[in-house]
Amino acid sequence: MKNTKLLLPFLFAAALLLAFSGTEPKDATELGRHLFSDPILSLDSTISCQSCHIPEFAFADTARFSRGVGGRLGRRNAPSVMNMSARSHLFFDGRVLALEDQVLMPIQDTLEMRMMLPEVVLRLRRNKVYGPAFERIFGRPANVEDMAAAIAEFVRTLETAATPYDRWMNDEPGGMSDAAARGRDIFIGKGRCFDCHFGADLTGDEFRNVGLFNGKDLNDPGRSAITKKPEDLGKFKVAGLRNVALTAPYMHNGMFKTLDEVIDFYNDPAKVVPDAINRDTVLAKPMNLTQYEKADLKAFLEAMTDDQFVKG
């Protein structure tokens, strides 16, 4: 497993081929995979879910803001959709609680796929592949509920646990390097990362303000736009860290291009954004990490990369 070739580009190509070859999906998961990669769900049939959630990059985008139909820019960075099956809230602001609701929103968003759901259903029913597939798999014509269920079922398969970190935790061969193990100690201790990033996917499913809101150039209100609570101003859902080395750029606004920039920011947030409002108290003081400690912490984060993405 440790030297597994990078398979995702080939799987991506295969998915596109299947989606347009006339081959009927055999079950809901495969139907969802086809729909995820098919631009039929967008207004002008140019944008698919996969356009912004690219398999080679752990189903994240490489751009700070993704472009939708007509080249319109999104408002937030497109995060990875891997390891979502156990998440209690979805989107950076936690506006929905179920994958079945989440997958419908980009389709309807005017900055993304810009499509009306009734029109999507008509397209699917008329399609020579999808029409029969929905009838066979769900026993009824294509509809919004079954479409959402299929895409959500596919997303739930995008779980990863074959990493050096997991093998190290299980005392198996091929685990973390000494540098990564030291980085884990920093992550838990001096770096205070574990205060927010914990659990199997290193996210506590909480909302935190890390100091990227100042009401001026950084003015996304985050969670407070949903809850209407002043104490939630500038809070965003804590991201999981599996495959994080692949998902640059980082943060809800994609403002950091590399993991090094992210680590430098957390080392002393006030140095980067001195006028932040409502910054979490866990970040009240600088970490004062040395260059060696930063390198070890980065090695630990890289050890969260699943084998399927690692070149032999």
C-alpha positions in Angstrom: 0.0 0.0 0.0 2.8 2.4 0.8 4.0 2.6 -2.8 0.6 2.6 -4.5 0.6 4.5 -7.7 -1.4 7.7 -8.1 -4.6 6.2 -9.5 -7.1 9.0 -9.2 -6.4 10.7 -12.6 -7.2 7.4 -14.3 -10.4 6.9 -12.2 -11.4 10.4 -13.0 -11.1 9.7 -16.8 -12.9 6.4 -16.4 -15.8 8.1 -14.6 -16.2 10.6 -17.4 -16.1 7.9 -20.0 -18.8 5.8 -18.2 -21.0 8.9 -17.7 -21.2 9.4 -21.4 -20.8 6.0 -22.9 -24.4 4.8 -22.4 -23.4 2.3 -19.7 -26.1 2.1 -17.1 -25.0 2.5 -13.4 -25.7 -0.7 -11.5 -26.6 0.8 -8.1 -27.2 4.1 -6.4 -23.5 4.6 -5.5 -22.4 4.2 -9.1 -25.3 6.4 -10.3 -24.1 9.1 -7.9 -20.6 8.8 -9.2 -21.8 9.4 -12.7 -23.9 12.3 -11.7 -21.0 13.8 -9.7 -18.9 13.9 -12.9 -21.6 14.9 -15.4 -22.1 18.6 -16.4 -25.7 17.7 -17.2 -26.6 19.1 -13.8 -25.5 22.7 -14.7 -27.4 25.3 -16.7 -25.3 25.2 -19.8 -23.9 21.7 -19.3 -20.3 23.0 -18.7 -19.9 22.5 -14.9 -20.1 19.3 -12.9 -19.5 18.7 -9.2 -16.2 17.3 -10.1 -15.2 20.6 -11.8 -14.6 22.1 -8.4 -13.9 18.9 -6.4 -11.1 17.3 -8.3 -10.2 13.7 -7.6 -6.5 14.2 -7.9 -6.6 16.8 -5.2 -8.6 14.9 -2.7 -11.8 16.2 -4.2 -10.9 19.9 -3.5 -10.2 22.7 -6.0 -6.8 24.2 -6.8 -8.2 27.7 -7.2 -8.8 30.2 -4.4 -12.4 30.5 -5.6 -14.0 28.1 -8.1 -15.6 29.3 -11.3 -19.2 28.4 -12.1 -21.4 28.8 -15.1 -20.4 31.8 -17.1 -17.1 32.1 -15.3 -18.7 33.5 -12.1 -16.5 33.3 -9.0 -17.7 31.6 -5.9 -17.6 33.3 -2.5 -15.6 30.7 -0.6 -12.9 28.2 -1.3 -14.2 24.8 -2.4 -13.1 22.3 0.3 -12.5 18.6 -0.1 -15.6 16.5 0.0 -13.7 13.4 1.2 -14.4 12.0 4.7 -17.8 13.7 5.0 -19.8 10.7 6.1 -19.4 11.4 9.9 -19.7 15.2 9.7 -22.5 16.8 11.8 -22.6 20.1 9.8 -21.7 20.9 6.2 -20.4 23.9 4.4 -18.0 26.4 6.2 -21.0 28.0 7.9 -22.7 24.7 8.8 -26.0 25.7 7.1 -27.1 22.1 6.5 -26.8 18.9 8.5 -27.3 16.2 5.8 -25.3 15.3 2.7 -28.6 14.9 0.8 -29.3 18.6 1.4 -25.8 19.7 0.8 -25.4 18.2 -2.7 -28.4 20.1 -4.0 -27.2 23.6 -3.1 -24.3 23.9 -5.6 -26.7 22.8 -8.4 -29.0 25.7 -7.6 -26.4 28.3 -6.6 -26.3 31.1 -9.2 -22.5 31.4 -8.8 -22.0 27.7 -9.4 -24.2 25.4 -11.5 -27.1 27.8 -11.7 -29.8 25.2 -12.4 -33.4 24.9 -11.4 -34.2 21.5 -9.9 -37.3 20.8 -11.9 -35.3 21.3 -15.1 -32.6 18.9 -13.8 -35.3 16.3 -13.3 -36.6 16.7 -16.8 -33.1 16.3 -18.3 -32.5 13.2 -16.3 -35.8 11.6 -17.2 -35.1 12.3 -20.9 -31.6 11.0 -20.8 -31.1 7.6 -22.4 -28.8 6.5 -19.6 -30.2 8.2 -16.5 -33.9 7.7 -17.3 -33.7 3.9 -17.3 -31.2 3.9 -14.4 -33.4 5.7 -12.0 -36.4 3.5 -12.9 -34.3 0.4 -12.3 -32.4 1.5 -9.2 -35.2 3.4 -7.4 -38.3 1.9 -9.0 -39.6 5.3 -10.2 -38.8 8.1 -12.6 -35.9 10.4 -11.7 -36.7 13.0 -9.0 -34.9 15.4 -6.8 -34.9 13.1 -3.7 -33.4 10.1 -5.4 -30.8 12.3 -7.3 -29.7 13.7 -4.0 -29.6 10.3 -2.4 -27.4 8.9 -5.1 -24.9 11.7 -5.1 -24.7 11.6 -1.3 -24.2 7.9 -1.4 -21.2 8.3 -3.7 -19.8 11.0 -1.5 -20.0 8.7 1.5 -17.7 6.3 -0.2 -14.9 8.9 -0.3 -13.4 7.9 3.0 -9.7 7.5 3.6 -7.8 5.7 6.4 -4.7 4.2 4.7 -2.1 6.7 5.8 1.2 6.7 7.6 -0.6 8.3 10.5 -3.2 5.5 10.7 -0.5 2.8 10.5 1.5 4.5 13.2 -1.5 4.8 15.4 -2.2 1.0 14.9 1.5 0.1 15.4 1.7 -1.3 11.9 4.6 -1.2 9.4 4.9 1.8 7.1 3.9 4.4 9.7 5.1 7.9 10.3 8.6 9.2 10.1 10.4 10.4 13.2 9.9 13.9 12.1 6.1 13.3 11.7 6.0 11.7 15.1 7.7 14.7 16.6 5.2 16.9 14.7 2.3 15.0 16.3 3.7 15.9 19.7 3.8 19.5 18.7 0.3 19.2 17.2 -1.1 17.9 20.5 1.1 20.1 22.8 2.9 23.3 22.0 1.0 23.9 18.8 -2.4 23.6 20.5 -3.8 22.3 17.2 -5.5 19.4 19.0 -7.8 21.8 20.8 -9.7 22.2 17.6 -8.6 19.3 15.4 -9.4 16.0 17.1 -11.3 12.8 16.4 -10.7 10.3 13.6 -10.6 12.9 10.9 -8.9 15.6 13.1 -11.9 17.9 13.2 -14.1 18.3 16.2 -17.1 19.4 14.0 -17.0 22.7 15.9 -17.0 26.3 14.7 -14.1 28.5 15.6 -12.9 32.1 14.8 -9.2 31.7 14.1 -8.7 35.5 13.4 -9.7 35.9 9.8 -12.4 38.4 10.3 -11.8 42.1 10.8 -14.9 43.6 9.3 -12.9 45.3 6.5 -10.9 43.3 3.9 -11.8 40.1 5.8 -15.6 40.5 6.2 -17.1 37.1 5.8 -19.3 36.7 8.9 -19.3 32.9 8.7 -21.4 31.0 11.1 -23.2 34.2 12.4 -24.9 34.6 9.1 -26.8 31.4 9.9 -27.3 31.6 13.6 -27.6 35.4 13.8 -25.6 35.3 17.1 -23.0 38.0 17.6 -20.7 35.4 19.4 -20.5 33.4 16.1 -19.1 36.3 14.1 -16.2 35.1 12.0 -16.5 31.5 13.1 -16.2 28.8 10.5 -16.4 25.0 10.6 -13.1 23.4 11.7 -11.8 21.5 8.6 -10.7 17.9 8.8 -7.0 17.3 8.1 -7.0 14.1 6.2 -5.2 14.7 2.8 -4.7 18.3 3.8 -1.3 18.4 2.0 -3.3 18.0 -1.3 -6.0 20.6 -0.8 -4.3 24.0 -1.2 -5.2 26.8 -1.1 -6.3 26.9 2.5 -8.9 28.5 4.8 -12.5 29.5 3.9 -11.2 32.2 1.7 -8.2 30.4 0.2 -5.8 33.1 1.3 -2.9 30.8 2.1 -1.2 29.0 -0.8 0.9 26.5 1.2 0.9 24.6 4.4 4.0 26.6 5.4 1.9 29.8 5.2 -0.8 28.2 7.3 1.6 27.1 9.9 3.2 30.5 10.0 -0.2 32.1 10.4 -1.2 29.9 13.4 2.2 30.4 14.9 1.3 34.1 15.4 -2.1 35.0 14.0 -1.9 38.6 15.3 1.2 39.2 13.2 -0.8 38.3 10.0 -4.1 39.9 10.9 -3.5 42.3 13.8 -7.0 43.8 13.8 -9.0 40.5 13.9 -12.3 40.6 15.7 -13.5 37.9 18.1 -10.4 35.7 17.7 -10.6 32.4 19.6 -8.8 32.6 23.0 -6.9 29.4 22.1 -4.9 31.6 19.7 -4.5 34.5 22.1 -0.7 34.0 22.4 1.9 33.1 19.8 3.1 29.5 19.7 6.7 30.5 19.2 7.5 27.5 17.1 11.1 27.2 15.9 11.8 26.5 12.2 12.5 22.9 13.1 9.3 22.5 14.9 7.4 24.0 12.0 9.0 21.5 9.7 8.1 18.6 12.0 4.5 19.8 12.2 4.3 20.0 8.4 5.7 16.4 8.2 2.9 15.3 10.5 0.2 17.0 8.4 1.7 15.3 5.3 1.5 12.0 7.0 -2.3 12.3 6.8 -2.2 11.8 3.0 -3.9 8.6 1.9 -1.9 6.0 0.0 -4.0 6.3 -3.1 -2.5 9.7 -3.7 1.1 8.8 -3.2 3.4 8.2 -6.1 5.5 5.1 -5.9 
